[in-house]
Amino acid sequence: MNKYDAIVIGAGATGLLAALTLSKHGKKVLVLEKNNQVGGNCNSYDVDGFQVDTGPHAITHLKAGPLKRLMENYFDYLPVFEDYGNYFVRTERNFLKVPSNLKEFAVFDALPRKDRLLIAQTFTKELTLSTFGVDLSKKSVYDALPKTLSTDSYNFVDAISHFLSGKSMKETSVHRILTGSSFVRDSITQAQFASIVSKPDRPPVESILQSIIPANYHNQLQLRFNSVSSQFSSLGRLATNRANDSQGYPRKGLKALLNAILYSLPDSVDIKTESKAKKILVENNQVTGVESDEIYLADIVIHTGFVKHLPELVQDLPHNYIEELDGIVNSKSLTVWLGLDETRKEFNYRGSEIWFKDNAYWAMPISNYDPTLAPPGKQLVGFAFAIDDSSPEKKEIKKAHETIYKVVPDIQDHVEMQHDQVTIPEKAAVTINGHFAGIRTPVRNLYVAGTDTDSRSMGVTRAAYSIIEMLRILNEDSNLH
């Protein structure tokens, strides 16, 4: 039987980040992945010459967020991030920038003027309550809105809610809207991070590693990161906020971020694909290893798959803990990738657009960041939809195609590649009643990490938040160093 310091179950972004960070703290790590490739939703692959990601991605909080902290302290190789651009909304008559503050919202002609005034008043009130410490995580967006709005205004707010939480405005909290629109921000300074991971018996150090290379962001983004700006309160951002601030997209696609993690892994990390974990081994309520294709022993096990599935791997978990895990809510998404035979004027922008009527979508022309993601002279656009779990996938896919060609009918004759992806973009949706698991489990030295253990931000950024929280917990338990 092989012995490791730590075993990580799952080789998605969270699992690989867990392996990377633990190995850089001196641990011998085994990663077990049930599929034949690593990366999970943090990956790209080729379809008829077009490189598609697993869903459209905007990497958030790059200025002072968790991924930046992990990259600066653990990565040996760094992806180059392109400036993300802006968010837009498409209507039957206009193509408008999505407002980031009340000044922009006042002239947002996609909605009736009266509705804009009412929504602005509501937003100001809720942001004020949040600033004074009122918990808005259980208050739905729908309950906060006036009940005299037009159908278009309700549809717009509902579309924003779906793309921030995976659920409707009746299930999305006001807090989620405030954080998703950057009015309430989380950040992690290097000093804060150093205090999280430093040994308890020594003062924090500036950096964990002495051999890291400087961050190599795209120049345009780096200039913004290095600029000195005033610190505004949440209320102060009503006039100055920028929703796309500190966001980027990795040049060469999402797999560039995956490759940066893989190339940074030291030799002390073993990855075994097509090795499904069958059982997590426990003795006297302390983890001892994992049974997969064979028995692997370890002092620590990190489970990064769906936490809801943990009871399938561990016997005799407390009943109340299993009930908590059952409270985790998932949501499905559909991405329709279209490879176009030419670059189209309808998608002549960097960023993403929202269509909010009828069947809402979020679209992103990713080949505008890097033309090599499509064959020469061609264009790649992804359209993401939140889909109904109770509806047949074929029906949802058909409805999505019909929506795209109804909204942008001119592109239909220029599609030469069409590829559909149905995924669960995050392991837990941020809903009012949805549960998130803690990093610690009832079994000693068995931990969980991933997008169902932290509700901050989305996607890869949320995975990075969970890893930093995992490092903090491991350090508290004297299991990090």
N, C-alpha and C positions, 0 to 999 in steps of 0.2 A: 504494500500500500504506500502511495506517495504522500508525503507530508509537506504542507505549505503553511506559511504564516496566515494567509487569508485566501479565501475562495470567494469569487464574485460570480453570482449566477446572473447571466444575461450580458450580452456584448453590444447593447445599444449605446447611445451616447453616454448615459448615466453609468453603465457598467464599465465602459472603457475609461471614463474619467475617474471612477473609483479605483480601478486598477492602476492608472497612471499616478494618482496622488499617493496611494498607499505604497507603491513601489519606490517613489521618490523619498518616502520616509523610511526606506530601508527594508521593506517587507518583500518576501518571495510570494508572488500572487499567481493563482490559477483562475482563469476566466472560462466558464462553461457556457457555451452558446448552443441552443437546440437547432438552429438553422445552419445552412451550409455557408453563410457569409455573415460578416459582422456589420454593425452600424445601425441596425433597426431603421427608424425613421430619419436618421441622420445619414443619408446616403443618396447617391445619384447612379443612374445606369442609362445605357444607350437604347434608344428605340428608333430604328430606321435612320440612324445618323444624327438624331437629336438627343442631347443629354438631358434627361428629366430628373428632377429631384423627387423625393417622396413627399409631395405636397409643396406648395409655395412657402417660402420661408423669409422672414425678416428677422435678422439677429438683433435683438434689442439690448439696451443698457451697456453698450460697448464702451462708453466713456468711463464709468465708475461702477460697473455692475459685477456680478459674480464671474462671468466668463472671462472678463479682462483680468480679474485677480488670478484665476486659475492659469490663464495663458502666461501671464507675467512670471508666475512662480513655479510652474511645472513644465511648460512646453519647451522643447528644444527647437521645434520648427513651428512657424506661425503662418496662418493663411493671410492673404492680403484681402482686406475688406474694401469694397467699393462703397461710396456714399449711397445710401439707400434711395434718396429722392423724396417725393411727396406722396401723400394719399389724395386720391381724387374720387369724385362721385360722378357717375354717368347717368344722365336722364335722357328723355326723348329729345330734348332740345339743346342741352348744354353738357359741357364737360368741365366740372368745377373742382377746385382744390377744396378738400375737406377742411373745415375750420379747426384751428388749434386753440383759439382763444375767443373771447367774446367780441372783440373788434372784428375779427374775420367772420364770426357767426352772424353778425348784424347784417352783412351783405351777402349771405349765403342764399342765393335765389332759388335753390332747389326746393326750399320749403316756404310756405306762406309767411308773410311778414309778421302777422299776429302770432303765429305759432312760434316763430323764432324768439319773439319777446317773452312769451310764456315759458319756453324751455330755458332761456337764459336766466330768467328769474329763479326757476327751479334749481338750475345748476348752481347758481350763486348761493342759494340757501343751503343746499346740501354740502357744498364745499366749505361753507362757513361752519356748519355743524361738525364736519370732519376735522376742521382745524381746531375746534374746541374740544376734540376728543370723543365725540359721539360715535359709537360703533354703528356703522352703516352696512355691515356685512350681512345682516339679516333683513334688510329693507330692500324690497324689489324695486327695480327701475320703473316698472309699471305703476306701482303704488305711489311713487314719488311724482309722477307726471300729472299735470292737469288732465281732466277727462273731457276737454273740449277741443282737443287737437284734431287735425285733419287725418285722413287715412294715410296720406303720404308721410306725414310727420311720425305717426306710429310705426309705419313700415321702416322708416329710416332708423329710428331708435332700436327697433327690433333687430334690424340687420347688424347694427353695431354690436348689440348684445350677443348675437349668435357668434360673431367672429372673435369676441373677447372671451366668451365663456363656453361656447358650444351649445348654449341653450337660449330660450326666448327671454324677452325682457321681463316676463313674469317670474322667471327662475334665476335671473341675473341680479346681483346686488348692486346697489348704488356705489359701494366701495370699489367694486370691480371696474365700473365705468371710470371712476376718478383715477384709479391707478393705471388702467389701460390707456387713458388719454394723457397720461404723464402729469396730471395736476398734483397727484400725490406720488412721490418718488421714493424708491429705495436705492441706496448706494452702499458700497462697501469700500472703504479706503484701505490702502495698504497697511496702515497702522492697525486698523481694526482687524484685518485679516491675519496679520502677524500675531496679534494677541490671541486669536482663535486657535492657531496651530502651534504656538511656541510651547516648549516644555514648561510645566507649572513652576519648576524650581529655578528658572532662569528668565531674565527680562526679554521682552519681544525683540526680535531682530528685524532688520530692514527687509531681508529676503530669505526665503527658505533655502534656495539654491544659489550657488556662486557661479554656475556655468550657464545660466540662461542667457539668451540673446535678446537684444532690445526688441520691443514691439515694432512690427513692420507694417503698419497700417498704410492704406492708400493716402497719398499726400494730402488730398483735399480733406479727407476725414481727419488726418492727423493734425492739420492746422486748426480745425475746429476743436479738437480735444485739448490742444495746447493753449488755446485762448483763455485769457483771464476774464471771468465773468462774475457779475455780482450774484450774491446768494439771495434768491427771492423766496419768500414764503409761498405756501400753496395759494393763498389769496392773491399774492402779487403776480402769480402766473396767469391770472384771468386776462391780463392784457398782453402778456409776453410769451406765453407758452408756445412750444413747438412740439407737436406730437411725434414728429419723425426725428427729433434730436437724438443723437448718439445711436443711430441705427445703421446697419450696413448689410451687404450681401457679399459672400466670399467669391472672389474671382475664381474661375474654373468650377463654380458650382458648390453645392453642399458637400460633395465628396472631398473638397479641399480641406474643410474643417475636420472631417473624419480622418483623412490622411495625416493631418498635422498631429492628431492625437496618436495615431498608430506609429508614426515615425518617431514620436517622442518617448514611446514605451521602452524601458531598458530591458536587458536580457533576463532580468529577474521575473518577468511576466510571461507566463505560458497561456496561450489561447487555444482551446479545443473547440472546434465547431462540430456540428452534428452530435453534440453530447448533451442530451437533455437531462436535467436534474430530475431524478426519480424520488429522492427522499433526502431531507436534511436530517443528519444524525444528531441525536441529543442524548446525553447521559446526565442524570441528576440535574435536570433543567439547565444544562450548559451545552452549547453546541460543540460538536467534536469533528464534524466534517460533512461531506455530501456523497451520496451514492448516485453515480451516473453510469457510464459504461463500465466503471469500476469504482472502488471505494477510494475517496480522497479525504485525507485528514487535514484539519486546520484548527487554529485557535479562534479564528474569526470567520464568520460567513456574512457576506453582504448580498441580499436578494434584491435585484433591480428589475425583476419582471413585474407583472401585475400583482400588487399586494393582496388583492382579493383572492388570488390563487394560493397564497401561502398555506392555508389550512390543508391543501392537497399534498403538501410536502412535509408538514410537521404534525405529528400526532399530539393529541391532548392539549391543544391550545385552549386557553380559558374561553368559556362560552361568550362572555361579554366582549372579549377582544374580537372574536369571530363576527359578532353582531356589528361591531364598529366597522369592520372591514366590509361588511355587506352594505354599509351606507355610502360607499364610494360610488359615484355616478360617472359613467362613461358617455361619450358622444361619438358619433361616426361622422366622417367627412368624406366627400367625393372630390377628387381633383380630375378635371378633364384637361389633358394636355393637347394642344393643337400646334402642329408644325405647319407653318405657312410657307408658301412657295416664294414669298417676297416679304420685305419689311413693309408694314402697313402704317399709314398715317394715323389710323385709329389708336395705334399703340406706340406712338412716338413720344415716349416719356420714360423716365426712371421712377420707379415706385410701384404703387398698386392702385387699383380702382375698385370701387364698390358700386354694384347695381343693387338697389334696395327695394325694388318693386316686385310684386308677385313672388318669384323664386330668386331670392337674393344670392349674389355671388361676390367673391373677392378674386380679382384677376391680377396677374403679374407677368409682364413680358421679360422673362429672366435673360433672354439673349441680348437685351439692351445693355446689361452689365458686362457681358463678355460674348462677343459675336461667335466665338468658337463653340458655344453650346448648341449652335445650329449650323447646318451646312452653309457654305459661303452664299451670301445674298439672301438667306432665308431667316425666319423669325420663329421663336418658340414662346408660347404664351400658356400659362396655367390658369385655369378657372376653378376655384375652390367653392364647394357648397357644403353647408351643414345639412345632413340628410336624416330622414325619419327612420329610426331603428325598426319601427313596426311595419314599414313599407318595403316591398320587395326591391332588391337592389336594381334589377333591370328596369323597374318603373322609375326609380329615382334617377338613374343614368339617362333614360329617355327624356325625362322632364328637364334635366340639366342641358342636354344637347338642344332641345327645343328653345330653352331660354336664351342660350348663347346666340343662336341664329336668328332669334327674334330681336334681340337687343342690337347685335352687330351683323346684320344680314349680308353686308358687303364681303365678309371674309369667307362665306361658305364655299365659294368657288375657288378659294385659294388654299384650302386645307389639303395637305398631302400626307400628313401623319396625324392620327388620333389615338390617344392612349388614355384609358380610364383607370384610376386608382381609388379603391375604397379602403380607408384606413381609420384607425382610432388615433388621432393626432397626439393626444395626451392621455395618460392613464387615468386621469380624474378631471372631470369638468368642474369649473369653479361656479357652483350653484349655491343658492341660499341654504339648502338643506343637505348639500353634498358633504361627505366626510373626507378628510385627509389623514393619512396614517402618520404617526410619529416615527422617528428614526429608530428608536429602541423598540424591541418586541418583548413579550413576556419571557422569552428564552434568553439567558445570559449570553452575550457575545454574538447574538444573531441580530443583525440590523437590516433595515430596508432603506432603499433610496430610489428616487425617481420622481416623475411628474405627478405621482399620487401621494407624495409626502410633503410637498411644498406648493402653495397656491400662488406664489408671486410670479408675475410675468407669464411667459408662454414658451413652449417648445424647448429648444436647447438652453435658453437662458434659465428657464425654470429648473431644468435638470442640473444646471450649474449651481443654482441656489441650494438644491437638495444636497449636492456634494459638499458644499461648504458647511451646511448644517451637520452633515454626517461627520466631517472632520472635527467639528466642535464637540459632538457627542463622544466620538472615539477618544478625543483628548481628555475629556472629563472622566471617562471610564479607564484611563491609563492604558488605552489600546492603540494609540497612534504612534508613539515613538518606541 
